[in-house]
Amino acid sequence: MSGTHLEDFAVGEVIESAESYEMTPERIEAYATEFDPQPIHIDAARATDGFFGGIIASGWHTLSVTMRLMVRAELFAGAPVIGVGVDDLRYLAPVRPGDVLKAKAQVTEIRPSSSRTDRGYLVLRVTTMRQDGTPVITQAWTVLVPRRPA
């Protein structure tokens, strides 16, 4: 069961987002206009002629939504968690206006720090999915979490 300390987690544990997030046309355009202003995200006419046949969300937007979903899933129950790295990031399918996203994280590794006894590392396989269950992004997060006081 997820918690506030390294010892509260178990390999194989899955934490799922309780809420979902709809990628509305307005959200896609607002995010892309500020952070990723490519035509495939903000220009319907040009996007129609592109690889995806229409507007798609920025991958960075989808990653930001994933973070929101995991934080709101209380993945770390208020623990002071520090991101250490993201590996094996894969964009598997486009996210389109109207898609509703959920995310889940599976604990794949737990290891105490070799240099600091008050902390340790979790490695999580994070998957973001559309409403039909299709994975759109996968990634591996390594996070630093506190250990239970001795």
N, CA, C and O of each residue as an XYZ file, in Angstrom:
600
protein
N       0.847     -1.188      0.000
C       0.000      0.000      0.000
C       0.882      1.238      0.000
O       1.878      1.291      0.722
N       0.522      2.239     -0.808
C       1.344      3.447     -0.886
C       1.281      4.215      0.426
O       0.312      4.114      1.179
N       2.311      4.965      0.678
C       2.363      5.688      1.937
C       3.383      6.802      1.883
O       3.683      7.349      0.822
N       3.905      7.121      3.040
C       4.796      8.263      3.133
C       6.267      7.884      3.248
O       7.127      8.764      3.196
N       6.576      6.612      3.402
C       7.959      6.176      3.571
C       8.269      5.024      2.618
O       7.371      4.320      2.158
N       9.535      4.851      2.338
C       9.983      3.791      1.436
C       9.421      2.436      1.861
O       9.009      1.636      1.021
N       9.407      2.187      3.159
C       8.953      0.897      3.683
C       7.455      0.645      3.484
O       6.988     -0.478      3.677
N       6.706      1.670      3.105
C       5.270      1.523      2.906
C       4.915      0.968      1.523
O       3.755      0.653      1.260
N       5.909      0.851      0.644
C       5.660      0.413     -0.728
C       6.099     -1.036     -0.913
O       6.951     -1.537     -0.180
N       5.507     -1.701     -1.900
C       5.857     -3.085     -2.214
C       6.038     -3.226     -3.722
O       5.280     -2.647     -4.500
N       7.040     -3.994     -4.129
C       7.233     -4.264     -5.552
C       5.976     -4.951     -6.086
O       5.442     -5.871     -5.466
N       5.523     -4.489     -7.233
C       4.306     -5.017     -7.842
C       3.061     -4.209     -7.526
O       2.049     -4.320     -8.219
N       3.132     -3.401     -6.490
C       1.986     -2.556     -6.122
C       1.634     -1.630     -7.281
O       2.515     -1.092     -7.952
N       0.335     -1.451     -7.507
C      -0.147     -0.559     -8.562
C      -0.985      0.539     -7.920
O      -1.896      0.277     -7.134
N      -0.656      1.763     -8.274
C      -1.405      2.923     -7.800
C      -2.072      3.543     -9.025
O      -1.394      3.928     -9.977
N      -3.400      3.638     -8.999
C      -4.145      4.179    -10.137
C      -4.717      5.534     -9.804
O      -5.072      5.813     -8.659
N      -4.804      6.381    -10.828
C      -5.414      7.687    -10.619
C      -6.898      7.505    -10.344
O      -7.586      6.749    -11.030
N      -7.374      8.206     -9.336
C      -8.790      8.130     -8.983
C      -9.620      8.990     -9.925
O     -10.785      8.699    -10.194
N      -9.006     10.041    -10.414
C      -9.727     10.936    -11.318
C      -9.196     10.759    -12.735
O      -8.204     10.068    -12.968
N      -9.872     11.394    -13.659
C      -9.444     11.398    -15.048
C      -9.307     12.854    -15.494
O      -9.649     13.778    -14.756
N      -8.809     13.036    -16.696
C      -8.584     14.391    -17.213
C      -8.959     14.398    -18.688
O      -8.393     13.647    -19.483
N      -9.916     15.249    -19.052
C     -10.324     15.352    -20.447
C      -9.454     16.358    -21.184
O      -9.271     17.492    -20.743
N      -8.932     15.920    -22.299
C      -8.122     16.789    -23.157
C      -9.071     17.536    -24.100
O      -9.297     17.119    -25.236
N      -9.605     18.618    -23.615
C     -10.529     19.412    -24.417
C      -9.759     20.203    -25.474
O      -8.561     20.443    -25.318
N     -10.431     20.605    -26.539
C      -9.759     21.438    -27.545
C      -9.159     22.705    -26.926
O      -8.072     23.136    -27.312
N      -9.869     23.290    -25.971
C      -9.386     24.518    -25.333
C      -8.119     24.277    -24.525
O      -7.189     25.082    -24.572
N      -8.078     23.184    -23.790
C      -6.879     22.865    -23.001
C      -5.684     22.572    -23.915
O      -4.570     23.033    -23.664
N      -5.930     21.809    -24.965
C      -4.854     21.483    -25.907
C      -4.293     22.752    -26.526
O      -3.077     22.932    -26.591
N      -5.172     23.624    -26.976
C      -4.716     24.864    -27.616
C      -3.999     25.774    -26.628
O      -2.950     26.330    -26.956
N      -4.541     25.937    -25.431
C      -3.917     26.828    -24.444
C      -2.519     26.341    -24.068
O      -1.577     27.132    -24.017
N      -2.386     25.050    -23.809
C      -1.071     24.520    -23.441
C      -0.088     24.690    -24.600
O       1.019     25.195    -24.416
N      -0.497     24.269    -25.777
C       0.395     24.314    -26.935
C       0.760     25.750    -27.311
O       1.897     26.017    -27.698
N      -0.180     26.660    -27.201
C       0.103     28.059    -27.536
C       1.225     28.593    -26.667
O       2.083     29.338    -27.141
N       1.221     28.214    -25.392
C       2.247     28.716    -24.485
C       3.547     27.918    -24.553
O       4.627     28.504    -24.489
N       3.465     26.598    -24.682
C       4.657     25.779    -24.502
C       5.128     24.982    -25.729
O       6.303     24.620    -25.799
N       4.257     24.705    -26.680
C       4.635     23.859    -27.821
C       3.823     24.262    -29.050
O       3.006     23.485    -29.545
N       4.055     25.489    -29.542
C       3.184     26.061    -30.577
C       3.420     25.516    -31.995
O       3.653     26.280    -32.932
N       3.357     24.220    -32.132
C       3.461     23.606    -33.448
C       2.074     23.529    -34.085
O       1.072     23.422    -33.378
N       2.012     23.582    -35.409
C       0.704     23.534    -36.097
C      -0.124     22.293    -35.762
O      -1.353     22.371    -35.745
N       0.517     21.147    -35.494
C      -0.269     19.933    -35.194
C      -1.045     20.052    -33.887
O      -1.925     19.239    -33.606
N      -0.716     21.069    -33.090
C      -1.404     21.280    -31.812
C      -2.373     22.461    -31.836
O      -3.295     22.521    -31.023
N      -2.170     23.402    -32.765
C      -2.962     24.642    -32.684
C      -3.605     25.098    -33.991
O      -4.405     26.032    -33.975
N      -3.285     24.475    -35.116
C      -3.810     24.929    -36.409
C      -4.543     23.770    -37.077
O      -3.924     22.909    -37.703
N      -5.865     23.758    -36.937
C      -6.669     22.633    -37.432
C      -6.481     22.389    -38.922
O      -6.394     21.239    -39.350
N      -6.417     23.443    -39.714
C      -6.280     23.271    -41.162
C      -4.951     22.602    -41.511
O      -4.918     21.671    -42.316
N      -3.883     23.062    -40.924
C      -2.569     22.467    -41.202
C      -2.437     21.084    -40.573
O      -1.796     20.202    -41.145
N      -3.035     20.890    -39.407
C      -2.959     19.588    -38.738
C      -3.688     18.512    -39.529
O      -3.282     17.350    -39.510
N      -4.754     18.882    -40.221
C      -5.520     17.919    -41.013
C      -4.663     17.303    -42.108
O      -4.844     16.138    -42.461
N      -3.733     18.079    -42.646
C      -2.858     17.583    -43.702
C      -1.600     16.899    -43.165
O      -0.773     16.425    -43.945
N      -1.452     16.846    -41.855
C      -0.242     16.295    -41.245
C      -0.317     14.794    -41.013
O      -1.251     14.129    -41.462
N       0.677     14.268    -40.306
C       0.794     12.842    -40.030
C      -0.425     12.257    -39.334
O      -0.768     11.097    -39.564
N      -1.089     13.043    -38.484
C      -2.135     12.509    -37.616
C      -3.548     12.818    -38.101
O      -4.515     12.357    -37.496
N      -3.685     13.581    -39.168
C      -4.987     13.864    -39.743
C      -5.856     14.782    -38.910
O      -7.071     14.823    -39.103
N      -5.267     15.511    -37.997
C      -6.008     16.453    -37.163
C      -5.180     16.886    -35.970
O      -4.037     16.465    -35.793
N      -5.779     17.728    -35.166
C      -5.119     18.252    -33.960
C      -4.824     17.109    -32.995
O      -5.656     16.227    -32.783
N      -3.633     17.141    -32.418
C      -3.297     16.241    -31.322
C      -2.685     17.074    -30.197
O      -2.179     18.173    -30.425
N      -2.740     16.537    -28.991
C      -2.148     17.216    -27.836
C      -0.634     17.086    -27.895
O      -0.103     16.102    -28.409
N       0.042     18.073    -27.372
C       1.488     18.000    -27.206
C       1.827     16.842    -26.265
O       1.127     16.613    -25.279
N       2.882     16.128    -26.570
C       3.339     15.083    -25.656
C       3.692     15.641    -24.297
O       3.478     14.989    -23.274
N       4.241     16.865    -24.283
C       4.593     17.512    -23.011
C       3.337     17.786    -22.190
O       3.357     17.690    -20.963
N       2.251     18.126    -22.869
C       0.976     18.347    -22.185
C       0.511     17.041    -21.542
O       0.083     17.026    -20.388
N       0.598     15.957    -22.293
C       0.179     14.661    -21.776
C       1.037     14.252    -20.577
O       0.529     13.685    -19.610
N       2.330     14.540    -20.643
C       3.201     14.256    -19.498
C       2.800     15.082    -18.278
O       2.794     14.576    -17.156
N       2.466     16.345    -18.499
C       2.026     17.201    -17.385
C       0.737     16.667    -16.770
O       0.581     16.664    -15.549
N      -0.178     16.220    -17.611
C      -1.428     15.632    -17.111
C      -1.131     14.376    -16.300
O      -1.751     14.142    -15.263
N      -0.187     13.573    -16.769
C       0.191     12.362    -16.033
C       0.662     12.717    -14.628
O       0.271     12.073    -13.654
N       1.498     13.736    -14.525
C       1.981     14.154    -13.206
C       0.814     14.570    -12.322
O       0.738     14.175    -11.159
N      -0.087     15.361    -12.869
C      -1.263     15.796    -12.102
C      -2.062     14.595    -11.602
O      -2.451     14.543    -10.435
N      -2.303     13.636    -12.485
C      -3.096     12.469    -12.107
C      -2.417     11.655    -11.013
O      -3.081     11.171    -10.096
N      -1.108     11.503    -11.103
C      -0.387     10.729    -10.086
C      -0.334     11.469     -8.750
O      -0.479     10.851     -7.695
N      -0.129     12.766     -8.787
C      -0.124     13.534     -7.536
C      -1.504     13.483     -6.883
O      -1.610     13.303     -5.670
N      -2.536     13.638     -7.664
C      -3.890     13.610     -7.108
C      -4.330     12.206     -6.718
O      -5.315     12.045     -5.997
N      -3.617     11.194     -7.182
C      -3.896      9.829     -6.738
C      -3.281      9.596     -5.368
O      -3.378      8.504     -4.807
N      -2.654     10.621     -4.842
C      -1.970     10.553     -3.562
C      -0.953      9.422     -3.567
O      -0.820      8.665     -2.606
N      -0.233      9.337     -4.698
C       0.775      8.308     -4.851
C       1.725      8.275     -3.669
O       2.143      7.202     -3.233
N       2.062      9.425     -3.160
C       3.028      9.490     -2.086
C       2.439     10.003     -0.778
O       3.179     10.329      0.150
N       1.135     10.075     -0.699
C       0.429     10.424      0.541
C       1.065     11.597      1.282
O       1.176     11.580      2.508
N       1.479     12.605      0.537
C       2.020     13.802      1.170
C       3.489     13.730      1.519
O       4.014     14.665      2.124
N       4.177     12.650      1.158
C       5.607     12.530      1.460
C       6.401     13.523      0.614
O       5.993     13.846     -0.502
N       7.511     14.002      1.124
C       8.359     14.885      0.328
C       9.141     14.072     -0.700
O      10.251     13.615     -0.425
N       8.565     13.897     -1.874
C       9.140     13.064     -2.922
C       9.904     13.945     -3.906
O       9.443     15.021     -4.287
N      11.071     13.468     -4.305
C      11.901     14.229     -5.231
C      12.138     13.375     -6.468
O      12.611     12.243     -6.366
N      11.811     13.913     -7.625
C      12.093     13.206     -8.867
C      13.591     13.164     -9.113
O      14.280     14.176     -8.980
N      14.090     11.990     -9.473
C      15.512     11.808     -9.741
C      15.750     11.590    -11.237
O      16.769     12.017    -11.779
N      14.798     10.921    -11.897
C      14.989     10.677    -13.316
C      13.763     10.083    -13.966
O      12.893      9.508    -13.311
N      13.720     10.240    -15.274
C      12.698      9.614    -16.101
C      13.440      8.869    -17.199
O      14.268      9.443    -17.906
N      13.136      7.599    -17.332
C      13.781      6.768    -18.344
C      12.724      6.094    -19.201
O      11.552      6.010    -18.832
N      13.167      5.619    -20.347
C      12.317      4.812    -21.234
C      10.991      5.489    -21.579
O       9.956      4.827    -21.660
N      11.021      6.796    -21.781
C       9.809      7.525    -22.160
C       9.429      7.138    -23.581
O      10.244      7.214    -24.500
N       8.177      6.720    -23.746
C       7.672      6.345    -25.059
C       6.317      6.978    -25.289
O       5.411      6.871    -24.463
N       6.197      7.641    -26.430
C       4.914      8.157    -26.895
C       4.336      7.079    -27.807
O       4.863      6.837    -28.893
N       3.267      6.437    -27.378
C       2.744      5.268    -28.083
C       1.592      5.565    -29.028
O       1.437      4.891    -30.046
N       0.782      6.568    -28.703
C      -0.388      6.886    -29.513
C      -0.730      8.359    -29.318
O      -0.513      8.915    -28.241
N      -1.270      8.992    -30.369
C      -1.627     10.405    -30.227
C      -2.811     10.583    -29.275
O      -3.681      9.720    -29.156
N      -2.809     11.724    -28.612
C      -3.931     12.112    -27.755
C      -4.694     13.196    -28.496
O      -4.126     14.212    -28.895
N      -5.974     12.969    -28.674
C      -6.803     13.869    -29.483
C      -7.802     14.614    -28.604
O      -8.088     14.203    -27.479
N      -8.325     15.715    -29.134
C      -9.382     16.417    -28.391
C     -10.519     15.449    -28.058
O     -10.971     14.682    -28.908
N     -10.963     15.502    -26.815
C     -12.029     14.620    -26.353
C     -11.530     13.377    -25.639
O     -12.298     12.727    -24.931
N     -10.256     13.031    -25.809
C      -9.729     11.882    -25.079
C      -9.739     12.174    -23.580
O      -9.481     13.295    -23.142
N     -10.041     11.145    -22.819
C     -10.068     11.245    -21.360
C      -8.958     10.331    -20.838
O      -8.944      9.130    -21.104
N      -8.032     10.929    -20.089
C      -6.844     10.215    -19.652
C      -6.915      9.791    -18.191
O      -7.484     10.482    -17.346
N      -6.321      8.632    -17.920
C      -6.078      8.137    -16.562
C      -4.635      7.657    -16.550
O      -4.027      7.464    -17.603
N      -4.097      7.467    -15.368
C      -2.718      7.001    -15.253
C      -2.609      5.995    -14.126
O      -3.426      5.961    -13.206
N      -1.570      5.174    -14.228
C      -1.277      4.227    -13.155
C       0.237      4.074    -13.064
O       0.964      4.257    -14.040
N       0.681      3.734    -11.870
C       2.099      3.506    -11.627
C       2.256      2.168    -10.932
O       1.557      1.873     -9.963
N       3.176      1.361    -11.431
C       3.494      0.092    -10.780
C       4.902      0.190    -10.213
O       5.834      0.599    -10.905
N       5.046     -0.187     -8.952
C       6.353     -0.186     -8.299
C       7.151     -1.370     -8.856
O       6.736     -2.523     -8.737
N       8.301     -1.067     -9.464
C       9.121     -2.135    -10.043
C      10.410     -2.378     -9.261
O      11.035     -3.430     -9.396
N      10.802     -1.406     -8.446
C      12.032     -1.576     -7.669
C      11.985     -0.677     -6.440
O      11.473      0.441     -6.485
N      12.524     -1.185     -5.361
C      12.669     -0.425     -4.116
C      14.093     -0.644     -3.637
O      14.535     -1.785     -3.501
N      14.816      0.442     -3.379
C      16.173      0.255     -2.869
C      16.555      1.388     -1.928
O      16.362      2.560     -2.252
N      17.086      1.050     -0.790
C      17.584      2.071      0.128
C      18.790      2.779     -0.492
O      19.523      2.192     -1.288
N      18.985      4.019     -0.127
C      20.162      4.757     -0.566
C      21.403      4.129      0.056
O      21.388      3.744      1.225
N      22.472      4.026     -0.720
C      23.714      3.464     -0.187
C      24.519      4.500      0.591
O      25.445      4.148      1.321
N      24.166      5.785      0.436
C      24.946      6.823      1.114
C      24.174      7.569      2.208
O      24.778      8.194      3.079
N      22.845      7.502      2.160
C      22.023      8.227      3.152
C      20.971      7.285      3.703
O      20.087      6.852      2.965
N      21.046      6.963      4.969
C      20.130      5.987      5.578
C      18.718      6.524      5.764
O      17.805      5.756      6.066
N      18.520      7.828      5.590
C      17.201      8.417      5.802
C      16.340      8.458      4.542
O      15.250      9.030      4.554
N      16.824      7.853      3.452
C      16.069      7.914      2.189
C      16.345      6.694      1.324
O      17.255      5.905      1.579
N      15.523      6.573      0.293
C      15.698      5.466     -0.644
C      15.020      5.794     -1.961
O      14.461      6.877     -2.138
N      15.077      4.844     -2.879
C      14.576      5.064     -4.241
C      13.446      4.106     -4.580
O      13.483      2.925     -4.237
N      12.447      4.638     -5.258
C      11.399      3.840     -5.878
C      11.550      3.993     -7.380
O      11.793      5.092     -7.880
N      11.406      2.886     -8.099
C      11.312      2.948     -9.550
C       9.889      2.528     -9.898
O       9.408      1.486     -9.453
N       9.231      3.348    -10.692
C       7.822      3.152    -11.020
C       7.648      3.080    -12.529
O       8.219      3.892    -13.258
N       6.874      2.129    -12.999
C       6.494      2.066    -14.411
C       5.169      2.797    -14.527
O       4.145      2.313    -14.045
N       5.185      3.960    -15.164
C       4.003      4.817    -15.240
C       3.401      4.701    -16.645
O       4.098      4.838    -17.650
N       2.106      4.448    -16.686
C       1.383      4.322    -17.951
C       0.208      5.290    -17.941
O      -0.556      5.350    -16.977
N       0.075      6.041    -19.018
C      -1.063      6.939    -19.211
C      -1.920      6.330    -20.315
O      -1.404      5.920    -21.355
N      -3.241      6.272    -20.083
C      -4.145      5.598    -21.002
C      -5.321      6.487    -21.397
O      -5.757      7.353    -20.639
N      -5.816      6.242    -22.607
C      -7.075      6.859    -23.056
C      -8.242      6.118    -22.430
O      -8.074      5.089    -21.775
N      -9.433      6.670    -22.649
C     -10.665      6.120    -22.083
C     -10.922      4.673    -22.493
O     -11.596      3.946    -21.764
N     -10.407      4.241    -23.630
C     -10.622      2.859    -24.074
C      -9.540      1.912    -23.579
O      -9.520      0.739    -23.953
N      -8.633      2.420    -22.733
C      -7.567      1.598    -22.179
C      -6.290      1.582    -23.007
O      -5.300      0.974    -22.599
N      -6.297      2.237    -24.158
C      -5.099      2.285    -25.002
C      -4.008      3.088    -24.317
O      -4.233      4.248    -23.974
N      -2.822      2.503    -24.105
C      -1.714      3.275    -23.539
C      -1.251      4.338    -24.537
O      -1.080      4.057    -25.723
N      -1.053      5.550    -24.046
C      -0.569      6.632    -24.907
C       0.860      7.029    -24.567
O       1.596      7.509    -25.429
N       1.252      6.833    -23.322
C       2.615      7.118    -22.890
C       3.006      6.092    -21.834
O       2.202      5.728    -20.976
N       4.250      5.632    -21.907
C       4.835      4.847    -20.819
C       6.182      5.472    -20.470
O       6.837      6.088    -21.310
N       6.575      5.300    -19.225
C       7.840      5.854    -18.755
C       8.210      5.202    -17.435
O       7.361      4.625    -16.756
N       9.470      5.297    -17.081
C       9.934      4.800    -15.784
C      10.415      5.990    -14.973
O      11.309      6.723    -15.396
N       9.821      6.175    -13.813
C      10.227      7.247    -12.910
C      11.097      6.656    -11.811
O      10.810      5.582    -11.282
N      12.159      7.371    -11.480
C      12.914      7.072    -10.264
C      12.708      8.254     -9.337
O      12.966      9.402     -9.700
N      12.236      7.951     -8.127
C      11.962      9.020     -7.152
C      12.647      8.714     -5.826
O      12.810      7.558     -5.436
N      13.033      9.759     -5.165
C      13.667      9.673     -3.864
C      12.601      9.917     -2.799
O      11.894     10.924     -2.838
N      12.491      8.995     -1.852
C      11.486      9.105     -0.791
C      12.149      8.895      0.569
O      13.184      8.234      0.661
N      11.558      9.452      1.620
C      12.142      9.258      2.951
C      11.950      7.828      3.441
O      11.009      7.145      3.040
N      12.855      7.383      4.314
C      12.711      6.105      4.993
C      12.136      6.372      6.388
O      12.259      7.470      6.930
N      11.527      5.372      6.931
C      10.961      5.472      8.271
C      12.109      5.663      9.268
O      13.119      4.964      9.189
N      11.959      6.596     10.194
C      13.005      6.793     11.204
C      13.263      5.504     11.990
O      12.340      4.747     12.289
N      14.535      5.272     12.317
C      14.914      4.036     13.032
C      14.324      3.985     14.421
O      14.545      3.018     15.151
